[in-house]
């Protein structure tokens, strides 16, 4: 079953499946890039790790499943002794993956970095925001070409001089030779996602390929349709006109009501 959304499905973000989707989308992009780059390049996955203190200030809303977690037993309250139940700070390591394209000769040199944002990258004050922002600043000052894909409606967008487009999602491309200027393509759930542009080095032309088929393939393969209740609003909520648009889409995509079997004709009395 296909998603009722022609573009990005916001219920993926709402249902806590972002870690699953994030990993699979990066895998799809890496596979396409590795097959498309000229022989003098190679593509590899990178990893950014950090530690989060879980248990206070909203940090319990974890963007990723931790590699290591310490479980604490919750005791029943003791009315006689006055004992209370408390929770400890727990260090939890997180990993965020991204894609890098290198030019192999005469020695490996970073050419392009591709990032798909995670929830922690859009929450100021978290380590995920700080680490990502430092890396992003270096890339957008010309350290390498840079591609940023934001398919999350929640959180705060990265700081820019001009205002962001009025769209729920976007694709950003920064060419090293044009930094810090970049191009931004608005993206939506109402229409297919824009074509993804990935710059290379020197005179090599940019790579361009459709992003929407990758999202659709992940949706179908992961059977997200069986896990979502489209009858309830997603979080963050849609606007009134968007709710009406989705309701119309769902009515149009709903299977037709089976026709009732015809009743046998009554025999006439003689």
N, C-alpha and C positions, 0 to 999 in steps of 0.2 A: 504494500500500500504506500502511496506517495503522501508526502506532507501536504496539508491544505495551503501551505504558504509557498508561493512560487520562488521566493528567495530564502533567506535564513529563517529557520523555525525558532521563534523565541522560547518555546517550551523546553528546548534542550537546556537552555540556561536555567530555567525555572526548576526543573526536576532533578537538579544535582548531578547531571550527566556531563558536565563540562569537561572534567578530567578525561573521561572516556572519549568524547568527541575531539578534544584538543589533541590527544595522542594520535588518533586515527587520521585527522586532517593533516597534521604535520607529516605523517607517514605517506599519505597520498601525494602531497606536494613534493616531498623528497624523491619519491619514485619517479614522478614526471620530470623533475629537474635533472635527475641523474641520467635519464635516457635522452634528454634534449641538449645538454651542454656539449660543446666541442671537446675533443679528446684532451686538450691541454688543461681542462678544468677537472676538478672532482668535487663531489657534494658529500657533506657529512653532517650528522646531527651533533649539536652542542647541548650543553646542560648548565643551568644556573641553579645553584643550591643555596639555601639559607635556612635559618632557624626561626621559628615563631613561638612565642610564649602563648600557649592556649589557656583560656579560662577566664579572661577578663576583657573589658572594653570592646566587646563584640568580636573578639578574635576567635570565638568558638565557631563562627561561620567559616569553616575551613574551605578554601578553594580547591585543595587537592587532598587525596587520601594520603595520610602520612606513611612513610616507610616504617617507622618505628613509633609505637605509641605505648604509653604506660596506662593501664586501666586501673581505676580506683574503685573500690567497693563502696557502695552507698549503704550506710547502716540505717536501720529504722530509728526514728527519733526516740530518745529516752526521756519520757515525761518526768520520771522520778528524780533522776540525777541532774537534769538540765543540760545534758550533752547535746551538742549541735553537730550537724554534718557540714563539713567544709571541703573545698576542693583546692588542690595544690597547683602551683604553676608547673607546667610540663613543657619541656623543650621538645619541639617536634620539627624534624628536618623536612623541608619541601624541595622538590625538584621541578624546574621549568625547562622544557626543551625548546630548541629553536633549530634553524637550518642555516648552514654556512656553505658558501661556494668559494672554493680556492682555485687560484691559478697555480699549477704544479711547478712550472719551470721559471727561472733557474732554481728557485726554492719556493716552498709553499707560501702564498700570499693571499690574505683574505680579500675577496673581491666584493661579495654581497652577503648580507645577513637578512634572513627572513624570520620575522617574529609574528606569532599569533597570540594576541594578548590573553592573559588569564585574569580572573577576578582580582587577584592580589596586586596585579600591575595597575589597577584602576582605583586603588584605595589608599589615598595619602596617609602617611604615618606608619604604614606597614613596611617591613623590610623589602617585600616584593616590589613595592612602588619605588623605593629609594634606589635599589640596585638597578632596576630596569631604567629608571630615569637617567642615571649616570651613564649607562651604556648607550642609551638612545641619544643623549646629548653629544657624545663622542662621535657616533656614526653620522649624525646630522650636521656635524661640523666638518665632515669630509674624510673621516677615517676609512670609510668604505661605502659602497652602495647600500641602501637600506630599504626594506619592504616591511610595512607594518599593517597587519590585518586585525581589525577590531570588529568582532561579531558578537559583542556583548552590549546589551542595552543598559545594564546596571553599572554603577561606579562613575568615577570622574575621568574625563578625557585628559590627555597630556596637554601641558601648557603650550600655546601657540600665540604668535603675534596677532594674526587674523582670527576671527571667530570660526568655529567649525561649521561645516554644512549642517543644515537642519535635516538630519537623517539619522535613523537609529544605528546604522553601522557605517563603516568607511574602509577604503583601501588606500594606503599612503605609499608613495614611492619617492625616494630621495636618491637622485643621481649624485655621485661623488663630485663631479665637475660642476654641479649646480648648487651644491650645499652652501648655505642652509635652506635654500628654496626647495620646495618639493611640490608634487602634484597629489591631489586628494580626489578620489572618486567616491561620491556618496553611494551608499548601499542600503537596501531595504528588504523587508520580508514580503512586500507586495509585488516585487518583480525580481527576475533572476539577478544574481550577483554579477557585478561587472567582471570583465576579463581581467585576469591578473597579469601584470607586467613585472618582469624580473630583469634588471639591468645586469650586463656583464662588463668586461674590461675592454678598453681600447676601442677598436673599430667594430668589434663584434656586435651584431644587432641584439636588441632586447629580446628576451624570450617572452612570448605571450601565449597564454592558454586559459581555457574557461575554468572558473572555480566552481560554478554551480553544479556541474555533474559530479564533482567530488563530494559535495555536501549531500546531494541526493543519494549517491551510492552508499555513503555511511549511514544515512537515515534508514535506507531499505535493509542493508546488511545487519544493522544493529537492532532492527525491528522496534524502532522508537514508537511507531504508531500504536503498538500494543500497550505501551507504557504511559501514554499521555491521555489525560482527560480534557479534551478540547472544550467540554461544556463549562469548565470553570475558567475564570480569568487567569492569565499568567502573571508572574511577578518579575519585574515591574509591570504594573497594569498597562493595558493599551488605552488609547484615547477613545472617546465616544464614537468618532467616525471610524476608527480602526476596529472597534468592537462590532459595529454594524457591518463593516466590510467582511470581517471574519465570519460572522453569523451567516451572511449571504454565501460565502464560500463553502461553509459546512453544509448548508442546505443543498447547494448545487452538487457537492461531492457525495452526499448521502446516497446509499443504494436505494433503488426504487422499492416501494412497498410491494411485496408479492401480491399478486392478484388472488382473490379468493376463488377457490374451485367452484365451478358452476353447480348449482343445485339440480338434481335430476328432475325432469318435468313430471308433474303429477298426472296420474292417469285419470282420465275423465270417467265419471260414473255413467254407466249405461242406464 
